[in-house]
Amino acid sequence: MAGNKGEITPQLLTLIQKYLSGVQFKVSGVVSGSKVMLVDSSGNELTSVDISALSVGNAYIGKPTNGDFVTAYDCTAGIAISGLPSDITAIASEDIESVRQINTSGHVVDTYSRDDANMNVTGGVLTVTDAVFAASDTFVVATNIPRPGGGGAGGVEPDYKIGSWDGTVTFATTTTVTLAGDYPTITYNSQVLYIKFTDDTLHTSDKFTNGQSGVTIEHSGGTLTIYGAGTPFASTNDYEVGISATPIGMDIDGNAILTKEQVTDFGHNIDSEHLDDSNLGITGNTGTYERTLIPSSSYNHMSCTYLLTADNTGNKVGLKIYASNNPDISLPNSTTAIVTSDAIPNVSNDVLGAAGGVNVSGGSLCDFFVIDSDTQFENYVIERKYTAVTAGTVGNAADLFIKKYY
């Protein structure tokens, strides 16, 4: 309230009671008509009440710095208003609730309320009747314009939460944040439920819900842009983003039993496959190939345990594993080597050890090999090559166990 007025209209009585309850005062007695008088616990009339301590909800506030908009001296009864949030085109006279006038010493010279001071906004200047401002004064202007955001995401919990804690969400500009790393695919803007930030440097926090209070959040190319909330983001913020996206195999209602039925334990791996080409009769120096196609489009990983045996001195058994993204792969015959060519497209990338795979000559080799990659291929090709230098039937074997898993 302005000056030393101790009377207040009943419309603000509830707020006054809340304020006074924190300073051990009480409201008592109707003076006349529709007005009331404030007294302390001893019955003495209060002649000054700092009504600026009363909050008008989560509304926009103007200050010289660190406010939602900028206030500055204009004339002896006028305050210039600028730098409005992007969702406000202009401030009207009815939007103003109170003005606090502060001098260079940091003292409050006066506080003006709409109940006892005439306030009008014209051309970006707020005029307060009977005010006497100095050019060096600063001003805090409280409005009744609610800030966007606040609250949850329409009562809906997101399927995923990503944030600064895992490096997924980072500051870009005052209206954008950047997404990186692993997060669900965002196809529609409506999947983004909210952006929440806290700041232990500026001591601020807020939560903006997509589609509420004039706020819109849009996604494009790994960037989230907020509209209708001004310029709320700062480089010192840390963020949380809620996303709606049903995981593959997850029941859309989150029913754990149905999810278990869709993603059963055995769906994460297969039983071992035993590839046993033993005691092959090989003659001559021509290499003979045995190949097995292993479909792997749903698997990232595979392990191979093998025993290669070349019974006769000079005989050789080799093992290679190739990767292919050709879903209709056609392999060459048993006497033709695999090469990267148009005749055998998309069969390349010898993934077993160094180029040439592993070989044993005139003896045996027992070992294992693990393919552990986030890259998925359509197929793996397991190839065994047998070469004999001595005529006649000899025992050459490649005994393998293959297991695929996620």
C-alpha positions as CSV (number, residue, x, y, z in Angstrom):
1,M,0.0,0.0,0.0
2,A,1.2,3.5,-0.6
3,G,2.1,5.9,2.1
4,N,0.8,5.3,5.6
5,K,-2.7,4.1,4.8
6,G,-4.0,1.4,7.2
7,E,-7.3,0.6,5.4
8,I,-7.8,-2.2,2.9
9,T,-10.7,-3.4,0.8
10,P,-12.2,-6.8,1.6
11,Q,-11.0,-8.3,-1.7
12,L,-7.5,-8.4,-0.3
13,L,-8.5,-9.5,3.2
14,T,-7.7,-13.1,2.7
15,L,-4.2,-12.3,1.4
16,I,-3.6,-9.9,4.2
17,Q,-4.5,-12.5,6.8
18,K,-2.0,-14.9,5.2
19,Y,0.7,-12.3,5.3
20,L,0.0,-11.1,8.8
21,S,-0.1,-14.6,10.2
22,G,3.6,-14.8,9.6
23,V,4.4,-11.7,11.5
24,Q,2.1,-12.3,14.6
25,F,-0.6,-9.7,13.7
26,K,-4.3,-10.2,13.2
27,V,-7.1,-8.6,11.4
28,S,-10.0,-7.2,13.5
29,G,-13.0,-5.0,13.2
30,V,-15.0,-3.4,10.4
31,V,-14.5,0.4,10.3
32,S,-17.3,1.4,8.0
33,G,-19.0,0.5,4.8
34,S,-16.9,-2.1,2.9
35,K,-13.5,-1.4,4.5
36,V,-11.7,-3.0,7.4
37,M,-9.0,-1.8,9.8
38,L,-5.8,-3.7,10.7
39,V,-4.7,-3.9,14.3
40,D,-1.8,-5.6,16.1
41,S,-2.3,-8.1,18.9
42,S,-2.5,-5.2,21.4
43,G,-5.4,-3.5,19.5
44,N,-3.3,-0.7,18.1
45,E,-4.1,0.3,14.5
46,L,-1.4,-0.5,12.0
47,T,-0.5,2.5,9.9
48,S,1.8,0.8,7.5
49,V,1.6,-2.6,5.8
50,D,4.1,-3.8,3.2
51,I,1.6,-5.3,0.7
52,S,4.3,-6.0,-1.8
53,A,5.1,-9.1,0.2
54,L,1.8,-10.6,-1.0
55,S,2.3,-12.9,-4.0
56,V,-0.1,-12.8,-6.9
57,G,0.5,-16.4,-7.9
58,N,3.3,-17.3,-10.3
59,A,3.0,-14.1,-12.2
60,Y,5.4,-12.0,-14.3
61,I,7.6,-9.4,-12.4
62,G,9.5,-6.5,-13.9
63,K,12.9,-5.4,-12.5
64,P,15.9,-3.5,-13.8
65,T,17.7,-6.8,-14.1
66,N,16.9,-10.5,-13.6
67,G,13.2,-9.9,-14.1
68,D,10.7,-11.2,-16.6
69,F,10.8,-7.7,-18.2
70,V,12.8,-4.5,-17.7
71,T,11.8,-1.5,-15.7
72,A,13.5,1.9,-15.7
73,Y,12.8,5.6,-14.7
74,D,10.9,7.6,-17.3
75,C,9.7,10.7,-15.5
76,T,8.7,11.8,-12.0
77,A,5.5,9.7,-12.2
78,G,6.4,7.3,-15.0
79,I,8.2,3.9,-15.3
80,A,9.4,2.7,-18.7
81,I,8.6,-1.0,-19.5
82,S,10.6,-2.9,-22.1
83,G,11.9,-6.4,-22.9
84,L,8.6,-8.2,-22.6
85,P,8.5,-12.0,-22.7
86,S,7.8,-13.4,-26.2
87,D,4.2,-14.5,-25.3
88,I,3.2,-10.9,-24.2
89,T,2.8,-8.2,-26.9
90,A,2.0,-5.4,-24.4
91,I,1.1,-4.8,-20.8
92,A,-2.3,-3.2,-20.1
93,S,-3.2,-1.1,-17.1
94,E,-5.3,-3.9,-15.7
95,D,-2.2,-6.2,-15.6
96,I,-0.4,-4.1,-12.9
97,E,-0.8,-5.1,-9.3
98,S,1.8,-3.1,-7.4
99,V,4.9,-1.0,-7.7
100,R,7.8,-0.8,-5.3
101,Q,10.1,2.3,-5.5
102,I,13.7,1.8,-4.3
103,N,16.3,4.5,-3.9
104,T,20.1,4.3,-4.4
105,S,20.6,3.4,-0.7
106,G,18.5,0.3,-1.2
107,H,15.6,1.6,0.9
108,V,12.0,1.2,-0.2
109,V,10.7,4.8,-0.7
110,D,7.1,3.7,-1.3
111,T,5.0,0.8,-2.4
112,Y,1.9,1.5,-4.5
113,S,-1.1,-0.9,-4.8
114,R,-3.9,-0.7,-7.3
115,D,-6.3,-0.2,-4.4
116,D,-5.0,3.2,-3.5
117,A,-3.1,4.5,-6.6
118,N,-4.3,5.2,-10.1
119,M,-2.0,3.3,-12.6
120,N,-2.2,3.5,-16.4
121,V,0.0,2.0,-19.1
122,T,0.4,4.0,-22.3
123,G,3.0,3.5,-25.0
124,G,5.2,1.3,-22.8
125,V,5.2,3.7,-19.9
126,L,3.5,3.0,-16.5
127,T,2.2,6.2,-14.9
128,V,1.4,6.1,-11.2
129,T,-0.7,9.0,-10.0
130,D,0.7,11.1,-7.1
131,A,4.1,9.2,-7.3
132,V,7.3,11.2,-7.0
133,F,10.1,9.3,-8.6
134,A,13.8,10.2,-8.8
135,A,15.9,9.5,-11.9
136,S,18.2,7.3,-9.7
137,D,15.3,5.2,-8.4
138,T,14.7,1.6,-9.4
139,F,11.4,-0.2,-9.6
140,V,9.9,-3.6,-9.0
141,V,6.6,-4.0,-10.9
142,A,4.3,-6.9,-10.0
143,T,1.7,-8.1,-12.5
144,N,-1.2,-10.5,-12.5
145,I,-0.1,-12.1,-15.8
146,P,0.5,-15.8,-15.0
147,R,3.8,-17.3,-16.2
148,P,3.4,-20.3,-18.5
149,G,4.3,-23.7,-17.3
150,G,4.0,-25.1,-13.8
151,G,2.6,-28.4,-12.7
152,G,2.9,-31.8,-14.3
153,A,2.4,-33.0,-17.8
154,G,-1.4,-33.0,-17.7
155,G,-1.3,-35.8,-15.1
156,V,0.5,-38.1,-17.4
157,E,3.8,-39.6,-16.4
158,P,6.3,-39.8,-19.3
159,D,7.6,-43.1,-20.6
160,Y,11.1,-41.7,-20.6
161,K,12.9,-39.0,-18.7
162,I,16.2,-37.7,-20.1
163,G,18.3,-34.9,-18.7
164,S,21.5,-33.1,-18.0
165,W,22.5,-35.9,-15.5
166,D,23.2,-38.3,-18.4
167,G,24.5,-35.7,-20.9
168,T,21.4,-36.1,-23.1
169,V,20.0,-32.5,-22.7
170,T,22.1,-29.4,-22.8
171,F,21.6,-25.6,-23.1
172,A,21.7,-24.2,-26.6
173,T,20.0,-20.8,-26.5
174,T,17.5,-19.0,-24.2
175,T,14.7,-20.7,-26.0
176,T,16.3,-24.0,-27.1
177,V,17.9,-27.1,-25.7
178,T,19.9,-29.7,-27.6
179,L,19.4,-33.5,-27.4
180,A,22.2,-36.0,-27.9
181,G,23.1,-39.6,-27.1
182,D,20.5,-42.3,-26.6
183,Y,16.9,-41.2,-26.3
184,P,13.6,-42.4,-27.9
185,T,12.8,-41.4,-31.4
186,I,10.6,-38.3,-31.5
187,T,8.4,-38.3,-34.5
188,Y,5.7,-35.9,-33.3
189,N,5.9,-32.8,-31.2
190,S,3.2,-34.1,-29.0
191,Q,5.6,-36.8,-27.7
192,V,7.5,-34.1,-25.8
193,L,5.5,-33.7,-22.6
194,Y,7.6,-31.1,-20.7
195,I,10.9,-29.4,-20.1
196,K,11.9,-28.8,-16.5
197,F,15.0,-26.8,-15.3
198,T,16.7,-25.9,-12.0
199,D,19.6,-23.5,-11.5
200,D,21.7,-23.5,-8.4
201,T,23.6,-20.5,-9.6
202,L,20.6,-18.2,-10.4
203,H,18.4,-20.0,-7.8
204,T,15.6,-20.4,-10.2
205,S,13.5,-23.3,-11.4
206,D,10.4,-23.9,-13.6
207,K,8.6,-26.6,-15.5
208,F,7.0,-25.9,-18.9
209,T,4.3,-28.3,-20.1
210,N,3.7,-28.7,-23.8
211,G,0.2,-27.6,-24.8
212,Q,-0.6,-25.8,-21.5
213,S,-0.8,-22.1,-20.5
214,G,0.1,-21.1,-24.1
215,V,3.4,-23.1,-24.1
216,T,4.4,-25.1,-27.2
217,I,7.5,-27.3,-27.4
218,E,8.6,-28.4,-30.9
219,H,11.3,-30.9,-31.9
220,S,13.5,-30.7,-35.0
221,G,16.8,-32.4,-35.7
222,G,17.7,-33.0,-32.1
223,T,16.7,-29.5,-30.9
224,L,13.7,-28.7,-28.6
225,T,12.4,-25.1,-29.1
226,I,10.0,-23.6,-26.6
227,Y,7.4,-21.0,-27.6
228,G,5.0,-18.9,-25.5
229,A,7.3,-18.8,-22.4
230,G,9.6,-15.9,-23.1
231,T,13.3,-16.7,-22.9
232,P,13.5,-18.9,-19.8
233,F,16.7,-20.9,-20.4
234,A,20.2,-20.0,-19.2
235,S,23.6,-21.7,-19.7
236,T,23.7,-22.5,-15.9
237,N,20.4,-24.5,-16.1
238,D,20.2,-28.2,-15.7
239,Y,17.3,-29.9,-17.4
240,E,14.9,-32.8,-17.4
241,V,12.7,-33.6,-20.5
242,G,9.7,-36.0,-20.3
243,I,9.0,-38.0,-23.5
244,S,6.0,-40.2,-24.4
245,A,7.2,-43.2,-26.4
246,T,6.1,-46.8,-25.9
247,P,9.1,-49.1,-25.8
248,I,9.2,-52.0,-28.3
249,G,7.6,-55.0,-26.7
250,M,6.2,-52.9,-23.8
251,D,2.5,-53.1,-23.2
252,I,1.1,-49.6,-23.8
253,D,-0.6,-49.5,-20.4
254,G,2.6,-50.6,-18.7
255,N,1.1,-54.0,-17.7
256,A,4.1,-55.9,-16.5
257,I,2.5,-59.3,-17.1
258,L,1.6,-58.5,-20.7
259,T,5.1,-57.0,-21.2
260,K,6.7,-60.3,-19.9
261,E,4.6,-62.3,-22.4
262,Q,5.7,-60.1,-25.2
263,V,9.4,-60.0,-24.3
264,T,10.1,-63.4,-22.9
265,D,13.5,-64.4,-21.5
266,F,14.2,-66.7,-24.4
267,G,13.6,-63.8,-26.8
268,H,16.9,-62.3,-25.8
269,N,19.1,-65.1,-27.0
270,I,19.0,-68.4,-28.8
271,D,20.2,-71.9,-27.9
272,S,23.6,-72.8,-29.2
273,E,23.8,-74.0,-32.8
274,H,26.2,-76.9,-33.3
275,L,28.0,-76.8,-36.7
276,D,29.9,-80.1,-37.1
277,D,31.6,-80.8,-40.4
278,S,33.9,-83.6,-39.2
279,N,36.0,-86.2,-41.0
280,L,35.7,-84.7,-44.4
281,G,37.6,-86.5,-47.1
282,I,39.8,-83.9,-48.8
283,T,42.1,-84.7,-51.7
284,G,44.5,-82.5,-53.7
285,N,45.5,-78.9,-53.2
286,T,42.2,-77.3,-54.1
287,G,40.5,-75.7,-51.1
288,T,37.0,-76.9,-50.3
289,Y,34.6,-74.5,-48.5
290,E,31.7,-75.3,-46.1
291,R,29.5,-72.3,-45.3
292,T,26.6,-71.7,-42.9
293,L,24.3,-68.6,-43.1
294,I,23.4,-67.2,-39.6
295,P,20.5,-64.8,-39.7
296,S,21.2,-62.0,-37.2
297,S,19.0,-59.0,-37.9
298,S,17.5,-59.1,-34.4
299,Y,20.9,-59.6,-32.6
300,N,23.8,-57.4,-31.8
301,H,26.2,-60.1,-30.4
302,M,27.4,-63.6,-31.2
303,S,29.9,-65.9,-29.7
304,C,31.7,-68.7,-31.5
305,T,33.6,-71.6,-29.8
306,Y,35.5,-73.8,-32.2
307,L,37.9,-76.8,-32.5
308,L,39.8,-77.0,-35.8
309,T,41.6,-80.2,-36.6
310,A,43.9,-81.0,-39.5
311,D,44.8,-84.7,-39.0
312,N,47.6,-85.0,-41.6
313,T,50.8,-83.0,-41.7
314,G,50.4,-80.2,-44.3
315,N,46.6,-80.3,-44.3
316,K,45.0,-77.0,-43.3
317,V,41.6,-76.0,-41.8
318,G,40.7,-72.3,-41.7
319,L,37.8,-70.4,-40.2
320,K,36.3,-67.1,-41.2
321,I,33.2,-65.1,-40.2
322,Y,31.8,-62.6,-42.7
323,A,29.1,-59.9,-42.1
324,S,26.5,-59.1,-44.7
325,N,23.5,-56.6,-44.9
326,N,22.1,-58.3,-48.0
327,P,18.8,-60.0,-46.9
328,D,18.8,-62.1,-50.1
329,I,22.4,-63.2,-49.9
330,S,23.6,-65.9,-52.4
331,L,26.8,-67.7,-51.5
332,P,29.2,-69.2,-54.0
333,N,29.8,-72.9,-54.5
334,S,32.1,-75.0,-52.3
335,T,35.2,-74.4,-54.5
336,T,34.8,-70.6,-55.0
337,A,36.2,-68.2,-52.4
338,I,34.1,-65.2,-51.2
339,V,35.3,-61.9,-52.6
340,T,33.9,-58.4,-52.4
341,S,32.5,-58.1,-55.9
342,D,29.3,-57.4,-57.8
343,A,28.8,-61.1,-58.1
344,I,28.6,-61.5,-54.4
345,P,27.3,-58.1,-53.2
346,N,27.4,-56.9,-49.6
347,V,29.5,-59.8,-48.4
348,S,32.6,-58.4,-46.8
349,N,34.1,-57.4,-43.4
350,D,36.0,-60.4,-42.2
351,V,35.1,-60.1,-38.6
352,L,37.0,-63.0,-37.1
353,G,40.4,-61.7,-35.9
354,A,42.8,-60.4,-38.5
355,A,42.3,-60.7,-42.2
356,G,42.4,-64.3,-43.2
357,G,40.6,-65.6,-40.1
358,V,42.3,-68.3,-38.1
359,N,44.0,-71.4,-39.5
360,V,45.5,-74.6,-38.2
361,S,48.0,-76.8,-40.2
362,G,48.7,-80.4,-39.3
363,G,47.3,-80.2,-35.8
364,S,44.4,-78.7,-33.8
365,L,43.3,-75.3,-32.5
366,C,40.7,-74.7,-29.8
367,D,39.6,-71.2,-29.1
368,F,36.6,-68.8,-29.0
369,F,35.6,-65.5,-30.6
370,V,33.1,-62.9,-29.6
371,I,31.3,-60.4,-31.8
372,D,30.3,-57.6,-29.4
373,S,28.9,-54.6,-31.3
374,D,26.0,-52.2,-31.3
375,T,25.9,-52.6,-35.1
376,Q,23.4,-55.1,-36.4
377,F,23.8,-57.1,-39.6
378,E,21.3,-59.0,-41.6
379,N,23.5,-62.1,-41.7
380,Y,26.8,-63.6,-40.6
381,V,28.5,-66.2,-42.8
382,I,30.5,-68.9,-41.0
383,E,33.0,-70.3,-43.5
384,R,35.3,-73.3,-43.0
385,K,38.0,-74.0,-45.6
386,Y,39.8,-77.3,-45.9
387,T,42.9,-77.9,-47.9
388,A,44.8,-81.3,-48.2
389,V,48.2,-81.9,-49.7
390,T,48.2,-85.6,-49.4
391,A,46.1,-87.8,-51.6
392,G,43.6,-90.0,-49.9
393,T,41.0,-89.7,-47.2
394,V,42.1,-87.8,-44.1
395,G,40.1,-86.5,-41.2
396,N,39.8,-82.7,-41.2
397,A,37.2,-81.2,-38.9
398,A,35.7,-77.8,-37.8
399,D,33.6,-78.4,-34.8
400,L,31.8,-75.1,-33.8
401,F,29.1,-73.9,-31.4
402,I,27.4,-70.6,-32.2
403,K,25.2,-68.6,-29.9
404,K,23.4,-65.3,-30.7
405,Y,22.1,-62.8,-28.1
406,Y,21.1,-59.2,-27.7
